[in-house]
Structures are given as C-alpha cells and as structure tokens.
Amino acid sequence: MKKQQIIEICLLVGLSIVIGFLYTYITHQGFFAPPKQAKAHQQLEIIALPQAKEAYYSGSVRFIDARNEFEFKLGHIRGAIDIPLHDFDRYQTVLSEIPKDVLLIVYCDGVQCNSSIELAKKLSELGFSNIKVFFGGWQEWRTAGLPITQ
Amino acid sequence: MENSRSTNNAIKTIVEHPITNLVVRCLLGGIFLYAGLGKLIAVDDFTQSILNYKIFSENIAVLSATVIPWLEVLCGISLILGIYQRASTIIITGLLGIFTLLVLWALMHGLDISCGCFTQDPNAGKIGWLKVLENCGYILLGVFLLTQPESPLTFLSLFSRKKIEENSNTTPPEENNDSTD
C-alpha cells in the first residue's frame, strides 16, 4: 500500500470520526443521547424460568408474547397477551388498558430470539415501569410442562 | 483457437475498460451511500443492531454506530466521484469483510437477529446464508476494483476536460517569430 493511500485512508477515517461526533452531538444521539434514552438498554431485567414461574403463580403479572399471531395461536403461555413486535403500533389500544406499574414479563420463542428485548424496550418507552424479559421464552416454558394454551 | 483468443481479448477489453470501472464504482459506492444514510436516520437503533451480535460492549457499539455510517457515506461518495478511489475501495472492502465475519459468527451461534445493514427495522433483513452470499458479491466488486488501475473517469477529470476545452478556445494563435539577419 502506497504512502499516499495510507494518508487518504487516514483522512477518510478521521473525517468520519469528526463528522460522526458532530452529527450525534447536534442530533442528541449516540454518546450525546439524553440520559433517559441512554439508560433504556440497561433498564431491562432478564429473568430465568424459576423467576418467571414464581411470578406466574403469584398472579400479579401479565405475560406479553412478542411473536406473531400465527405462532401465538399455535401455543402460548396461559393468560399471555400477544403484542407482535412487527405490528406494535396496531396494539396501542390493548396496551392502554394495562396499568403502567403492573409487572410485565415479555417473552418470545427462545434464546435465539431477540424480539422480547426489542418489545420490552418499546414498552419501556411507552411508560411501563416494571418490565422483565423471560429469555428462555415459549420453548423453555413448554418443555418444563408449565401452563400453556394450545 | 483463434476464436477463443479473440473472445479472451474481448473480455479483457471489457473488464479493463474505464467505463466498466466507472459502473462498478458507482454500484458499490451507491450501495454504501444508501446503507450509510439508512443508519444515520437512527443511530441508536443501529447501536442496538450492533449490540444484538452480543460481542461488543455498549461503548464500542455506540462508537461504531457514530463513525461507521459516516465512513460508509464518505467512501460511497468518494467512490462515485472517483476521489481517493483506492483508499475508499480498501475501506469498503474491509468493512464488508468485517460485516461478513459478524454475520457468520451470528449464524454459528444461532442468533435470530436482523443484520442492521440497510435498515434498523428489527424484523427486516434477518441474517442468513443469503446475506453472506450478498456480502461476498460486494467483496468481489471491491476486489475487482482493487485489481484494476484507477479509472481516469472521475468527477474532477470532467472539470479538467472542460478547462482544457475553454483554454483552447480563448488562447490566441501563436505568432511565428522568424529571425532575420
């Protein structure tokens, strides 16, 4: 690689860094995002099956299924509400009927699915203050023989 | 035998033609410009796309999301205009290599995530072997450009040509100074 090319590469990378930081500073994104947005990633608590099961039997929880309608109808945790991530905006009416301080446990198919985390973030932005993510999801719940609806 | 030789010559002519270089540059540059602009609209969503690969810390993800979109935009524009052709091709090909490795890593670990390549919609562009093939295709375009000499067809050369034409129209004809004794 010639010296000229190295200089050009450094120039392009350097410009990207400078413009990138300026842009995020002006638009309040990235490192300059307001604290509420910056902490959104850290608010979510991920729980394992025992905690999800305990919450279920305590009765003071709403399970939210992030999968699409078809998968939900094939089988879901008993009493869960389906709020498909890809169709989130259509379910605003359903969400408005849920108290903002009730414990919500969000799940999707299993550990390979990130939709539960994405949906939990959206719920957090809507004002729900008590959200947990059951990462083991439908697969782990079903395998454990816990209450389901099919 | 002569036919195959002439076919080879024809292919070589097409491959080495400056117009071919220009077309490939515009294609690759345009793709990266589009990808970069898509990421700029939602930097925080792009941050989450990077975090979804479960490799990087949050600070690294935020730093990457701050810099990479602008790197893509600048290199895309450079490539289209023909400025810093080789440098921008090296950067673009390098980025593609990294993205492809990340997708392969995610596939090996069974992550059900979106690529985050062109859109930050979490349900669009889910990673798969098609994405790997797509990236390999782009890498081939980059390698092609790197194996060819820099094309003279650039944005600046358009202006150079115009200047030359303007100068030739305005310069008065030279006078012959014959020395006489």
Chai-1 contact restraints between the chains, C-beta under 6 A:
chainA,res_idxA,chainB,res_idxB,connection_type,confidence,min_distance_angstrom,max_distance_angstrom,comment,restraint_id
A,Q5,B,R86,contact,1.0,0.0,6.0,A-B,restraint_1
A,Q5,B,A87,contact,1.0,0.0,6.0,A-B,restraint_2
A,E8,B,Y84,contact,1.0,0.0,6.0,A-B,restraint_3
A,E8,B,A87,contact,1.0,0.0,6.0,A-B,restraint_4
A,I9,B,A87,contact,1.0,0.0,6.0,A-B,restraint_5
A,L12,B,L74,contact,1.0,0.0,6.0,A-B,restraint_6
A,L15,B,L74,contact,1.0,0.0,6.0,A-B,restraint_7
A,S16,B,V67,contact,1.0,0.0,6.0,A-B,restraint_8
A,S16,B,W70,contact,1.0,0.0,6.0,A-B,restraint_9
A,S16,B,L71,contact,1.0,0.0,6.0,A-B,restraint_10
A,S16,B,L74,contact,1.0,0.0,6.0,A-B,restraint_11
A,I17,B,V67,contact,1.0,0.0,6.0,A-B,restraint_12
A,I19,B,W70,contact,1.0,0.0,6.0,A-B,restraint_13
A,G20,B,T66,contact,1.0,0.0,6.0,A-B,restraint_14
A,G20,B,V67,contact,1.0,0.0,6.0,A-B,restraint_15
A,G20,B,W70,contact,1.0,0.0,6.0,A-B,restraint_16
A,T24,B,V43,contact,1.0,0.0,6.0,A-B,restraint_17
A,T24,B,T66,contact,1.0,0.0,6.0,A-B,restraint_18
A,Q29,B,V43,contact,1.0,0.0,6.0,A-B,restraint_19
A,Q29,B,D44,contact,1.0,0.0,6.0,A-B,restraint_20
A,G30,B,V43,contact,1.0,0.0,6.0,A-B,restraint_21
A,G30,B,V62,contact,1.0,0.0,6.0,A-B,restraint_22
A,G30,B,T66,contact,1.0,0.0,6.0,A-B,restraint_23
A,F31,B,V62,contact,1.0,0.0,6.0,A-B,restraint_24
A,H86,B,N123,contact,1.0,0.0,6.0,A-B,restraint_25
A,Q112,B,G110,contact,1.0,0.0,6.0,A-B,restraint_26
A,Q112,B,D112,contact,1.0,0.0,6.0,A-B,restraint_27
A,C113,B,D112,contact,1.0,0.0,6.0,A-B,restraint_28
A,N114,B,N52,contact,1.0,0.0,6.0,A-B,restraint_29
A,N114,B,I113,contact,1.0,0.0,6.0,A-B,restraint_30
A,E118,B,P122,contact,1.0,0.0,6.0,A-B,restraint_31
